[in-house]
Amino acid sequence: MATVLDGLVSSALHKLAKLVEDEVMMTLCVGRDIKKLQHNLEAFRAVRQDAEAMAMRDKRVRLWWKRVSDVMFNVDDVIDLFMANSYMRPRALPCSSMFSCFAKLLLDHRVATRIKDINTELGEIRGASEMYNNVGHISQQTQITAVDTSHTIPIVGPGIVGTGITRDVDSMVQAIASRCPNNDPSVFGIEGMGGIGKTTLAKKIYWEEWIRKEFQIHIWLGISETYDMTGLLKQAIRMAGGNCDQRETEAELLLCLKDTIQGKSVFLVLDNVFRADVWIRRLQLAFEGALNNVCVLVTTRSHDVLLAMGTTHIHSVSRMSEDDGLMLLMKNSFQWPGRPGRTFQELGRQIVRRCDGLPLAIKAVAGTLSTRKTEDEWKKIRDCQWSIEGLPEGVGGALYVSYRNLADELKQCFLWCALLPQSFEIRRDAVAYWWVAEGFVRKEHGCSVHQTAEGYYYELVRRNLLQPTMDSVDLAVSTMHDVLRSLGQHLTKDHSLFMNVQEDYSRFMDVENNGAVPKLRRLGISSAIEELPAIEEHKSLRTLLIFDNKKFSSFHNDTFKKLQHVRVLVLRGTSIENIPESLGNMVLLRLLDLSYTEIEKLPESIGNLISLEYLRLLGCPKLHSLPHGLMRLSNISFLELDQLALHDIPKGIARFKHLYNLRGVFETKTGFRLDELQDLPNIQRLWVDKLEKATPEGELVLKNSSNLRELGLQCTSTRYEANELERIQQVYDRLIPSPSLVYLFFVAFPCTMFPKWLRTEPELNMPILHILHLNESIPCTDLPPAGQIPELLELKIQGADEVVSIGTDLLGKGVPSAAAFFPKLELLLIIRMYNLEKWYLNPRDQQLSLMPCLQRLLLLDCPKLTALPPDLSKMVSLKRIHIEGAHELKEVVNLPAVAWLKLKNNKSLTTISNLCKLQDLFAQDCPMLDRAENLCLLKHVYMIDCPHALEFRNCLPGDGVLFHVATDGHNIFPDEAL
């Protein structure tokens, strides 16, 4: 509530200042009222920071505060509407006609009337002195006033430390071992309140050595309150190594899962179960009678759920000990150089005591402490108010302390994430645009508003308020913990609602009076809602989010006439086919996402959406054309047109001067032309498709794109006539990127030589390039000298069928200043190189080191490759290798740093030798593999469908190696990824 006030007051004052400066937009009466409104709003800057907490425990303050928030929303609405309608009119003076003058006066009169009403109400609110005095003075609480978006402080990985969790893991594994194997599935339970560490304990058990050895198949399913059963079944089949293509019904998928696991031992985790029916009435059908050893581990807050599921052993998670809590706190908070002194240790211990032994609370508070570097700042956190009345059950004061100490911008972003579905994958790039569209992001000097929003995202991750997913390398995908989501929904319940179950309908509608609940501003609707509500009755709505609800297929024709205040409209994954023309009435709409819908056409009135900044049309296979009115939207900064059925794109992209992200455009004779890109100075992310249609005429089209960070270039095919290939080569040669480029992607490049700017001196053309992907460049015979690019972190070469050998052409001249070839490369992916026979790394300059930072190597489907380059032995950082489909490869030898090795479907492979640090070996479908030498640190071996597994086993040391052999024909370790 306070956050809503802080954010809206700041935003309104900023907009009002612009209006006051731009007096040409206002008549005298409007200008007078706006200046008075500006004066009235200034008074609300002095509201104390703990007013939100007061409103939770004092009903009178809450009613007053709700009234203030409603007025502030109304202020924001009326200012935005006035600005939008003013910019819609020609700004010439005098009025161009009597009619336009009359229309202007009529609008100004309506605006002046609304502003007068608001000023009157603000006066009444301020006039209630006894209320205002209760919350009117400035608090002395510590408050962050700026957001650190520099990414200079490391983000600590997930997990819980200490002896307690180690003890719990050992206890649960022992219980599982004592009851397995069994003819029927055995169910084990972990129960405890939200945030106490149930999921973390389950993850540690899931990855425990004995569990990995004992069970052939390991499946992890996160169960949301409104789970999608078909999605869960598909995930289970995939993790079991099966294939569910062409199967869509629940019955078909259950049968497929049963066939996939038949006769195999399975360890299944059902995380965060709210109702027992997910097992009793659904998944259990696939596991019963499968003639296998099945262990099910369930985490839940409800003891009744475990009883209903027939649990044989229940472990109640205890609160963390003080010592373990202190260890967790210091790990997540003390991130600057040096070790914490005794005073910090003692302060940390005192703070841990206030977190009541809850790991989630400790990590959240640690996130706050990570921004405080002095003892006095830690003392202020320790001594602030921790006991907060009115919080929902299971949400401790420590979480509110973490939230309260966020900057205003971060508070709004955090609360907005609570409007998303449970366990929703929050993607950095998408959520950054949502926040910008909501007006939460302040533009910082030297950064675009979108880069600043990305910084907000990473700050919430660093503060442990968003949790990165396990497979998110750059932390760009995260989720929000249920308890934190409950906190966010509680703090916004007066104006925001996420409809998750049908019972929420009574909150959405005023059932007693058969009308809409007034003043609902933000609404999210889950896929579980079967009867969609009458949205048009909520005329104050600002945000509408509908994700993957196939029951939503249409709007009433006049719906959008009533929803004039909507800024964000997301209809992703719905069954909607047509958008009514009334869409054009939504002049405040900034973000429209129609991805993965059945949309067949867009209304021409879309050209009236003068505020629209973000339009995403991804995966709409029935959309064949775009309305010409779209080209009138001069404020567009994000436009995605991928995976559509478009025949052309209207000319006029060059008018979009604010474009930051443009995806899926292609040139046609009558539509978009590549030379339009010259007029987009702010473009940072660009993907151009169907380059075979382009012509090489004109100047260098990217010469003005000095801020370009990401570039994707794609053709439809790789087979063209000789005269066409010459033209296509010229097109690529003219697409010289800016030196600011960070990501470069080639898809289906059809020429025999890469563009000149990539094959000669790429270190000068792209000095800060981090990611380079060369996908399906089938005709190319030579690779570019990527080893000369000083900042390259990831290189992917895929589908270069004409490349017979990889050698010094890829290394190039190296980077003399770093004394290395590929000085920073961490990940190398070589995929589907069907004719690659030789790979050697003999550098011309022996003084330069070779890939000193390379950590991971993937070789996939290179059937003619006969040997790994001997120089791989010099790569001291290379820890993980995955080799699959290398049928001529006979041995993997002399890799002294490798600790993890996965080998699959290598028909001629016989020997693994001199991998002295190898600890984990996974081998599958390697029929000739029978020799092992000098694998002295080996701990785990999994061999599937390897006929000579016993001979291989006899080559290993006698003790200390966990050896697992099976014959089943399925990939039983899909979760063991590079």
N, C-alpha and C positions, 0 to 999 in steps of 0.2 A: 504493500500500500504506500509506504513512504517512497519506495522506489518509483512507483508510478508517478507520484507527485513530483519528485526530484527531476525525473526524466522529462515529463511533460512541461513543467515550468521552464526548464532550461531550453527545451526545444521551442516552446511558444515565444519566449523572449527573443531568441535568435531570429525567428521568422518575423516577429513584430518589428525588430530593429531594421530588417530589410525593407518592410513595407513603409516604415516611416521615412527611410531614405528615398524610396521610390514613390514620391508624392504624386507623380503623374497618374498612378493607378487609382487614386482615391479622390472622391469628392470631399468637400470640406467637412461634411457631417461624419463621414466614415473616418476620416483622419483624426477628428477630435475624439471620437469614441475609442479608436485604436490606441491613441496616446494615453487615454485614461485607463484602458485595460492594461497597458504596459506598466503603468504606475501601480495598479492593484496587484499585479502578479509579482512585482519586486518584493512585496511584503512577505510572500510565502517562501522566500529563500531562507528565512530565519527559523523555519520549523525545525525542531530538534530531531536528531537522528533516531532517537528511541521511541518516537511517536508510534511507529508501527507496532512495537512490542506493547505499548500502552493500549493500543486499540484492540489487541488480542485479549486483554484481561479486563477491559473496562467497556461495557456495552455502550455507554453514552459517548465515549470517545470514538468508538468504532462507528457509530451512526454518523457522527460529525465528520469523521475522516472519510467515510464512504461518500458523503455528500461533496466533500472537497475534491475527491478523485473524479467523481462524475462531472463536476464543473470543469476540471482541467481537461478531461477528454473532450468535452464540448468546445472548450477554447481551441484545442488543437484542430478539431473538425471544422469549425467555422473559419479559422485562419486559412487552412488548406483549401477549403472550398472557394473562399474569396480569391486566393492567389491563383487557383486553377482556372476559375471562370474569367479572371482578369486577363490571364495570359492567352485565353482562347480568343479574346477580342483583339482586333487591330489596335495598335497602340498609337496610331497617328492622332494628332490634335489639329483642328477640332474634330468632333465626331464626323464620320464619313457620311452619315445620313441621319434624318430625324428619327428613324426607327432605331438605329444603333444607339443614338443618344438616349432615347427613352428606355431601351433595354438596359443600358448601363445604369441609369438613374434608378430603375426598378430593382436591379440587383443590389446596388449600393444601399437602397432603402431597406431591403430585407436583411442585408448584412448588418447595417447599423442597428436595426431593431433587435437582432439576436445578440449583438455585442452589448447593447444597453441592458438587455435582460441578464446577461452574464455579469456585467458590472454591478447590477443591483444585487444579484445573488452573492457575489463575492463580498459586497458590503455587508450583507446580512451575516455571512459567515464570520467575517472579521468583527462584526458588531457583537457577536456572542462572546463577550470578553472573558467570562468565566471558563468557556471552552478553549478559547484561543490562548489564554494565559497558561492553561495546563500544558500546552504543547508549543508555546510560542517562543521560548528562549532557546538560544543556541546551545546545543549539548557540548560538553567537553570530551565526549567520547573520541577516541582515536578513529580517524576515518581516512581511507585511502582516497586521494583526489585524482590520481592518474593511473593509467594502465600501462604496465610494462609489457611492450610487444616486441622487445628486442631479441628474444629467444636466447639470451646469453646465459641464463641459469638452466642447468640440465634438468630434464624431467625424469624423475625416479620411476623405475619400472614397478609394475604391480607386485603384490605379494605381502605376506605377513611373516615377520621374523620372530624368533624366540623359541624357547624349549617347549612351551605349551602345545603349539601346533604340531611339533615333531612327535610329542607323546600321543596326541590325538590320532595322528596318521597311523602310528604303529598299532594303537589299540584297534582301530577300525580294520586295518589290513589283517590283523590276527583274527578278528571276528569273522571276516569274509573267508579266510583260509580254513577256519574250523568248520564251516558249513558248506563249502564247495569242494568237489563237485556234487551236484544234486540233480535228480531227474527233472524236477520242476524248478522254475525260476525262483531264486531266493531274493527277497527284498530287504534292503538295509536302509535305515533312515538317519538323516542328520537334521535335527530340529533346533530352532533358536530364533530369537527376535531379529528383525531386520538390522543389517549392518554389523552383526556380531561375528561374521566370517564363515558362514556356512559354505558359500560358493568357493572361497579360497581353500578351505579344508577339502572339499570334494575334488578340486583341481589337483591338489597335491596327492591325493589318493589315486586319482586317474592316471597320473604320471609316475606312480611308485613302481620301482623295479619289478617287484613280485607280480603286480597286476599286469604289467606289460608282458611279462614272461608267461604267466599262467593262462591268459585269455588271448585267443587268436584275433578277435574283433573287438574294437573299442569304439563306443558311440557316445557322443555328448549331445544332449538336446536341452536347450533352454526353453522352458515352458512359461509363456506369458499368461496373464490372467485370461485373455481371450486368444488362445492359441489357434493356429491354422493347422488342422490335422494333416491335410495333404502336403503342406510344406514340411511338417515334421517327418512324415514318412519318407519323402524324397531325400531329406537330409540324412536320415538313418540309413537308407539304402546306399547313398553315396559313401558314407563313412564305413559301411560294411564292405565296400568294394564292388557293389553291384551297379546295375544300370537300369534306370526307370524310364527310358525314352518311350514315348508314345503311350505312357500310362498316366491317366489323369484322375480317375475316380479313386475314392478311398479304398474300395474293395480290391481293385486291381493293384494298388500300391501295397496293401497289406499282404496280398498273396506273393508279390514280388519280394518283399522284405523276408517273408517266411522262407522262400526258396533260396534267398541269398545267404541266410544264416544257418540253413539246414545242416545239422551235423557238426557245427562249429561252436566253440566256447565264446561267449559274448559278455563283455562288461559294459553295461548301459547306465549312463547317468541321466537322471531327470532332474534338472536344476530349477528350483523356485516353483514348485508345484503348489497351486492354489486349490485344486479339486482332484479328488482321487480318480475321477472318470477317465482322465487321460490315459491311465494304465488299465483300470478294471474293464472299461467298455471298449477300449480302442487297441492300444499297443500290445496288451497281453495276448490278444488273439494270434499275433504273429509269432510269439515266443513259446506258447504252450504247445507241447507235442512236437517240438522241433528236434528232439533227441539230442539235446546238447546241454552244456553246462552254462547257465545264464545267471548272472548276478546283476541285480538292479540296485543302484544307489540313488536315493531320493533326498533332495534338500527341500525343506518347507518350514514355514512358521507355525504350521498347525499340527498338533499332536493327533487330532482326529483324522487328518488325511493319512497319516502313517498307519493308524489302526485300521482304517478302511481298506488300505492296500495290503494288509496282511503282513506287515513288517515283522521280520524275525529278530531284528536287533536294532535298537534305537540309541543314538548317541546325541545327548543334549550338549550343545556347544556352550562352554563356560566363558565368562568374561575374561579378558586378558589379564595376566598378572601385571603388577606395577612395573616390574623389571622389563618384561616383554613389551609392555606399552611404551616405556621410555625408549627402548631400542628402536621401535617402529617410528616414534615421534622424531627422534634425532636423525634417523635415516632419511625421512621425508622433509625435514625442515632445515637442517644444517648443511646447506649445499654450497657454501662458499669455502675457499681454501682454508686448511687448518682444521684442527680438532676442537670440538666444543670444550670450553673450560668448565671448571667445577661449578661456577655460578650458573652457567647455562644449563648444566646437567640438573642442578637442584630446581631451577625454575621449570625445566621440562618435566621433572617428576611431579611438581605441584600441579602443572597443567594437565598431566595425564590423569591425576586423581579426579579431576573435574570432568573427564570424558567418560567416566563410569565403565571403563574396561571395554568399550566398543571400538573395534579397529577402524570402522568407517569414520567415526567421530574423531579418533586420534589422527587419521590421515588428513581429514578435512581441516582440522585446526593446524596441523603441521604445514598444510599448504599456505595458510595465512602467515604462520611464523616464518616461512621461507622468504617472505618479503621484508622481514624485520631483522635488522642486523645488530641492534644494541640491546643491552640488558633492560634498559628503561622501556623499550618497545615491547619486549616479552612480558615485563611486569604489568603493562597496561592491559595486555590480553588476559593475563592471569587474574587481574583484579576487576575486569569488567563484569557486567551482569550476565550470569550464566543460567540462572533459573528464570525461565520464561513461561508464564502461564498462557494457556490457550493453544499450545502446539498440539498437533494431532498425535494420537497414540503411536509410540515407537519412534518419534522424532525427538531426540534429545536437544538440550540447550546448546551443546557444543556445535551442532550443525548450524544452528541459527547464528551463533557467534561467527562462524566462518562466512556465512552469507552476509551478515551485517557489516563485516570488514572488507567487503568488495567495493570497488569504485562503482558509482551509479550506473555507468554503462555496462559493466559486467553483471551487476544485479539484474538488469533488464534482460540481458542475453541468457543468463542462467534460468530465470523464471520462464522465459519463452520456451526453453527446451522441455520444461515440464508439461507443455501442451502437446508434445509428440507422443505417439503410442509407446506402451511399455516395451522395453528392450529394443527400441527403434535404433537403427544404425545411423548415428549422427555424422554426416560427412562434412568435413571442413569446408569444402568449396560451396556446397549447397547452403549450409547454415549461415555462412558468411553473407550470402546474398539475401537470405531471409532477414537477417538482422539489419542489413543496410536498408532494405525496403521498409522495415518498421521504423526507421529513423533512429536507431539505437547508437549508431557509430559516428563518432566525431572524427572529422578529417584531420589528420596530423601532418605537420610540415614534412615534405619530402616523401610521403607515402600516399598511394591512392587509398580511397576509402575502403576498397575491397581488401587491400593488403592489411590495413588497420584491423578490419573485421577478422581476418585470419589470425592476427596477433591476439585478439580477444579470445578466440577459440583455444589457442595454445596456452593462454593464461589460465583458462578454466581447467584445462587438462593438468597443468602444472600444480594447480591448487587442489587436485584430486576431486574436483566437483564433476568432471567428466572422466570416464574410464576408457582408455584406449583398448581396442580389441586386440586379441593375441596375434592376429595375422596382419596387423596394420604396421608396416615397417616405419613409415614416417609419421605415425600417430595421427593420420588424417581421418581415421574412422574411430568413433567412440560410442559409448552408451552412457546413460544416466542411471545410477543406482535407484532402485525402487523407493528407498527411504528418502533420498534427496528429491526424487520426483514428487513424493507425497508432500514434502515441505514446500516445494514450488507451487503445487496446486492449491495448498492451503493458503498461501500468501496471496494468491490471485483469485480466490474463489468468488470474490464480489464482482468480478468483471470477466473471468475466463472460465471455460469449461471444456473438459475432454470427455466426450460421451463414449464410454467403454462398455457399458452393459445397459440393457433396456431400462433399468431402474433410473438411470440418469435422465430419462425423458421427463420425469417430474421436475427435475431441476431446470431443464431447458424450457419447459412450458409452465405457465401458472395454471395448474390443473383446476384449482378451485374456481378461478374466474375465467377459465377457458381462453386464456390469452398468453402472449409471450411474456416471459420474465423481462422486466425493463433493464436497459443499460448493459446487456451482455455485449462485450467488446471483442472477445476472441473465442473461437469455437473449433475444436478438433473432433473428428468423428472416426471411430475405429471401424475395422472391417467386420466386427461382430454385430454392429447395429443393423437389424433387419428392416425396421421401419424408420425411414429417414424423416426427420421433422420438417415442419414448415419454416424453412430458413428465412423466407422473405419477411416474416413477422418481426424479426430482430433488426430494426432499422438502424441501430447504433453499431452494428457489427463492423469491425475493422479487419479481422483475420478469419478466414475459413480454410481449414485443412481437412481434406478427405483423402486417405491413403488406402488403396487396394480394396475398396468397397465396390464389388461388382453389382450390388443391388442399386447403386446410384447410376441412373441412366439418362436423366433429363432434368431440365429446369422449366418452371412455368415461364411463359413468354414475358411476363412483367416483373419477374423476380429481381432483375438487376436495376429496374427503375426505383425499387424501394431500398436497395443496398448501396446507397450513394457514398458511404463512408469506408467501404472496403479498400484496404491497401494491398493485402496479400490473399491470393486465391490459388490454392493448390488442389487439383482434382486428379492426382496421379493414380494410375491403375484403376480408374473407375470405368464403367461401361458407357459413359456419355458419348453420344454420336453427333449431336448438334448443339451449338451454342446460340441462343436467341440474339436477335439484333439489339435487344435492350442492353447488351454488354457495353455498348458505347456510352451508356449513361454513367458508367463508373469512372468518373474523371479523376478520382484519387487513386485508382488502381496502379500499383507500382510493380507487382510481381504476379505473373500468370504462368502456371505450370500445368500443361495438359499432357504430360508424358504418359506413354503406354495406355492411351485411351483409344476408343473406337471412333474418334472424331473424323468426320468426312469433309468438313469445310469450316472455315472461320468466317464470321460475319464481316461484311464490309465496314460495319460501324466500329471495328477495332481501331480504325484510324482516328477515332475521337478520344482514345485513351491517352491524353496528352501527358499524363504522369507516368506512363508505363516505362519501366527501366529494364525489366527482366521478362523475357518470353522464352519458355522452354517447350519445344515440340520434339520430343525424342521418342522413337518407337511408335509412331502413329501410322501404320501401314495403309490406312484408307485415305490419308490426306494427300490429294493429288495436286493442289494448287494453293497459292497464298493470295489473299486479297490485296489489291493495289493500295488500298487505304493503309496497309501496314507501313508503307514507305513514308507516311506522314509523321511517324512517331520519332521525333527528333531527340527524345531523351533516352532512347534505348541504349543500355550499356552491356546487356547480355542477350545474345540471340543464338539459340541452338536449334538446328534443323536436320538432325541426324536420323537415319533409318526411317525416312518418309518415302512416299511415292511421287515426289515432285518431278515435274517435267522441266521446270525452270524456276528461277528466282527473280522476282521483279527487279528492274534496274532502280537504283536509288539508295543502295547501301551507303554510298559516299556521304549521304546527308546525316548519317548517324555519327556525329562528331564525338559523342561520348562513349562509343563502343570500346569496351574493355575485353570482352570475350565473345568471339564469333566462331561458330562451329557448323560445318556441314554446307557451306556455300560452294557453288560451282558456276562456271561461266557458260552462258548460252548466247546465241547470236542476237536474240531480241531482249535478253534480260541482263542479269548481273555480269559485269566485266571485271577482270582482275585489276585493271588500272584504277578501279574505284578504291582499292586498298591504299593508294597513295594519300587519300584524303582522310585517313583514320589515324591521327597522331597519337591517340591514347590506347590503341590496341595492345593488349598484353598476352592474350591467348588466342590463337588462330588455327583453325583446321579447314583446309580447302580440299574438296572432293572432286572427282571426275575431271582431273587435270588433262585428260586426253581431249576434252572439249575446248580447252583454252587455246588462245592464240598468243604468240610471243611478241606482238606488236607493243609499242609504247616504251616507257622508261622502266627503270628498276622499280617494281611496284611496292617493295617494302623499304624503300630508301628513307621514308619519313617515319618508319615505325621504330623509333629510338628506344621505346620501352618494352619491346616484344620479349616475352619470357618463354612462351611455349608455341611451337609451330608443328603442325601435322600436315603432311602432303600425301595425297592419295589418288591413285587411279582406280578405275573399275576393274581392269584386267591387266595382264602382263603380255598379251599377244596383240600386236598391231603391225600393219604394213610398214615397209621401210620408210616411206615418205612421212607417215604419221609419227614414227619414232623420232625422226629428225626434228619435227616440229615440237614434240613433247620434250625432247632434250633441251631445246632452246627455251621453252617455258620454264623448266626447272632451273636452268642457268641464270635466269633473270630474277628468280625468287631469292635473292641474297638476303639473309636475315641480318638483323642488327647484332652488334657485339654483346648486347644485353641478354641474348638467348640462353635459357637454362635447360629447356626440354626440347628435343628434336625427334620427330617420328616420321619415318618413311613407311608407307603401306602400299604394296603392289607397285613398286617402281619398275617400269617396263623396259628401260634402256640398258645398254651394255656398260655404260660408265656413269658413275654417280656425278652430280653436278660439280662443276669446277671449284666452286666455293667450299665444297666438302672434301674433295680429293687433293686439293693443293692448299697448304698452309691453313688448315682449319683452326689452328691455335690463334691465328690473327683474326679470323672471321668470327670465331665463337670462343673467346678466351675463358668464359665462365660456364660453359656447357657442363651440366651435371649428368643428364640422362640422354643416351642416344640409342634409338631402336631402329633397326633396318629390317622391316618385316616384308616377306614375300618379294624380295628383289631378285626374282628368278633369273633374268638374263645376265646380271652383272657377273663378269669374270674376275674382277679385282675389287678388293675391299679398300675403303678409305684409310688413310694413316691416322687412325683414332688415337694411337699411342702418343701423338703430339699434343693432344688436348689436355692442358694442365689440371683442370678441375673435374674431369670426367669421373663419376662415381659408378655408373651402371652402363654396360654395353650389352645389347641384345642383337644377335645376327640370326635371322630366321628365314628359311626358304630360299637361300641363294644357291639354286641348283647347279649353276654353271661353275661355281667355285670348286676346284679340285684340290687345292692346297691353300692353307693359311700360313703365311710366313712373314717376312720382313715388311711386306706391303702394309700390313695392319699395324705393325710397330711404328713405321715411319722413322723419323729422326729422333724421336723421344723429346723429352723436355730437359734441355741442358741445365736450366736454372735449378731444377729439382734433382738433377743427376739420375733420371729414371725414365723408363718407358711406362706409360700409364701410371703416373706417380700416386694417384689417389683412387684408382679403380678398386671397388669393393666387391662388385657382383658382375660375373661374366656368364652370359647365356648363349649357347650355340645350339640352335634348334632346327630340325628338319633340313639338314644339309645332306641331301641324298647322294651326292657325288663326291663329297669330301673324303679324300684318301689320306692326305698327309697334313699334319699340323706340326710346325716347328717354330721355335722361338729363338733362333740363333741371331741375336742382334748384331748389327754392323758395328756398333760402338760398344765394345766390351766394358767400357768404363761406367756405363749407365746401368743401374739396377733394373730388375724386371718385375713390374707389378708388385711393388713392395707392400701394398695394402690389400691385395686381393684376398677375400675371406671365403667366397662361395663361388662354385663353378657348377654349371648345369650343362651336360652334353646329352641331347635328346634326339633320337632318330637320325643318327649319322651312321648308316649301315656299312659304309665302305671304309671307315676310319680304321687304320691298322694299328696305330700306337699313339699313346699320349706323348706330348713333347717332353724330352728329358729335362728341359729347363724348368719344368714345374717343380722339380725338387728344390729349386732355389727360392721358392716363394714361402717365406717364413710365416706369413699370416693366413695361408690357405688352410682352413679348418674343415670345410664341409664340401663334399663332392657328390653329385648325383649323375650316374651314367646309365642311359637306357637306350636300347635299340642300336647299339654299336656291335654289329654282328661279326666284324672282322677283328675286333680288339681281343687280343689273347691274354694280356696281362695288365694289371694295375700295380705298379712298382715304384719304389723310391720316392715316396711322398712323406717326408719326415714330420710335417706339421699337421697332417690331416687327422682329425679326431672322429669324424662322422662320415660314413660312406654308404651310399645306397646304390645297388646294382640291380638292374631289372632287364630281362629279355636281351641278354648279350650271349649269343649262341656259341661263340668260339672262346669265350673267356675261361681260362684254366687256372690262373694264378693270381694271388694277392700276396705281395711280398714287400718287406721293408717299409711298413707303415708303423713306425715304432711308437707313435702316439695315438693310434687308432683305438677308440673305446667302443663305438657302436657300429655294427655292420648289419646291413639289411640286404639280402640277396634273394631274388625271385626269378624263376624261369631262366636260370643259367645252367644249361644241361651239362657243360663240360667242366664246371668249376670244382676242382678237387685238391688244390694245393694252397697251403698257407705257410708263409715264412716270416719270421721276425715281426710278429704282432704281439709284442710282449705286454702291452697295456690293455689288451682287448677285454671288455667286460660283458658285452651283450652281443649275441649273434642270433639273427632270425633268418632261416633259410626255408624258402617256400618253393616247391616244385623244382628242387635241385637234386637230381638223382644221386649225386656223389657227395651228399651232405655228410655222411658218416666218414668218408675218406678225408674230407676237409676237416672234420672235427678231430680226427686223429692227429692232424698236423699242429694242433693248438696245444698250449700248455695245459697240464692236467687239471689244475685248480683255478678257481676264481672266475671262470667264464660261464655266464648264463647262456645256455645253448637251446634254441627252440627250433624244431623242424616240423614242417607240415606239408601236406599235399592237398590243395583244394582248388586251384585254378582261379582264385580271386585275389585281387590286390588287398592284402589284409593290413597294410600300413599306409593308407592314403593320408593319414594325419601326420606321418613322418615326412615332412616336406623340407626342401632345401632352406 
